[in-house]
């Protein structure tokens, strides 16, 4: 299964793997970050076997927990500061365009003058 994760490698899985072998391959793919390659390597029969096996799903949950614990110190959380600053810049840019647009419309309308009153006060 490790060869599956290499760039350009063609998947050559064993045909009709048992649940234990599938779980082992899943754990390796999870560790190496190649879950999509693992899923593509499944035959239709293996996929049905996995879907119907509660033991596989229970063991897969344990594998995910162990993987998270093993790589917790290497995991990085995304820095949202850059995202927030880009959103703020986009909002500021849109506000500037809106203000410029209203100034432009006023300039095209001509100078604002007061209308004269046509009615007299009684």
C-alpha positions in Angstrom: 0.0 0.0 0.0 2.9 2.4 0.6 3.7 2.3 -3.1 0.2 3.6 -3.8 0.9 6.9 -2.2 3.9 7.7 -4.3 3.3 10.2 -7.0 2.6 8.5 -10.4 2.4 5.0 -8.9 -0.3 2.8 -10.3 -2.4 1.0 -7.7 -1.8 -2.7 -7.6 -3.7 -3.9 -4.6 -4.3 -7.5 -3.7 -7.7 -8.6 -5.0 -10.3 -9.6 -2.4 -8.4 -8.4 0.7 -9.8 -9.5 4.0 -11.1 -6.9 6.5 -7.9 -7.1 8.5 -5.8 -6.3 5.4 -8.2 -3.5 4.4 -7.9 -2.0 7.9 -4.1 -2.3 7.7 -4.1 -0.5 4.3 -6.5 2.1 5.6 -4.3 2.8 8.6 -1.2 3.2 6.4 -3.2 5.5 4.0 -4.4 7.5 7.0 -0.8 7.9 8.3 0.6 8.8 4.8 -2.3 11.1 3.9 -3.5 9.1 0.9 -7.1 8.2 1.8 -8.3 9.0 -1.7 -5.8 6.6 -3.2 -6.9 3.9 -0.7 -10.6 4.4 -1.7 -9.7 4.2 -5.4 -7.9 0.9 -4.8 -11.0 -0.8 -3.4 -12.8 -3.3 -5.6 -16.6 -3.2 -5.6 -16.7 -6.4 -3.5 -14.2 -4.9 -0.9 -16.2 -1.7 -0.7 -19.4 -3.6 0.1 -17.5 -5.7 2.6 -16.3 -2.5 4.3 -19.7 -0.8 4.3 -21.3 -3.8 5.9 -18.6 -4.5 8.5 -19.2 -2.7 11.9 -15.8 -4.2 13.0 -14.0 -2.2 10.3 -15.7 1.0 11.3 -14.9 0.5 15.0 -11.3 -0.3 14.2 -11.0 2.6 11.7 -12.2 5.0 14.5 -9.4 3.6 16.8 -6.9 4.1 13.9 -8.0 7.7 13.5 -7.7 8.3 17.2 -4.2 6.8 17.4 -3.2 8.7 14.3 -4.4 12.0 15.9 -2.6 11.2 19.1 0.7 10.2 17.4 0.8 13.3 15.2 -0.7 15.8 17.5 2.6 17.6 18.1 3.2 17.8 14.3 -0.3 19.1 13.5 -0.7 22.7 12.8 -3.8 24.8 13.2 -4.4 27.3 10.4 -3.5 30.9 11.2 -6.8 32.8 10.6 -5.0 36.2 10.9 -4.1 36.3 7.2 -7.6 35.2 6.2 -9.1 37.9 8.4 -6.8 40.6 7.0 -7.7 39.7 3.5 -11.4 39.8 4.3 -11.0 43.2 5.9 -9.1 44.5 2.9 -11.8 43.2 0.5 -14.5 44.9 2.6 -12.5 48.2 2.6 -12.0 48.0 -1.1 -15.8 47.5 -1.7 -16.6 50.4 0.6 -14.2 52.6 -1.3 -15.8 51.6 -4.6 -19.2 52.3 -3.2 -18.2 55.8 -2.0 -16.5 56.6 -5.3 -19.6 55.4 -7.2 -22.0 57.6 -5.3 -19.6 60.6 -5.7 -19.4 59.9 -9.4 -23.2 59.8 -9.7 -23.5 63.1 -7.9 -21.0 64.7 -10.2 -22.9 63.6 -13.2 -26.2 65.0 -11.8 -24.7 68.5 -11.6 -24.4 70.9 -8.7 -27.0 70.6 -6.0 -29.1 73.8 -5.8 -32.0 74.7 -3.6 -35.4 74.8 -5.2 -37.2 78.0 -4.8 -40.5 78.0 -2.9 -43.4 78.7 -5.0 -46.0 79.0 -2.2 -46.3 82.0 0.0 -46.8 81.6 3.8 -50.3 82.7 4.9 
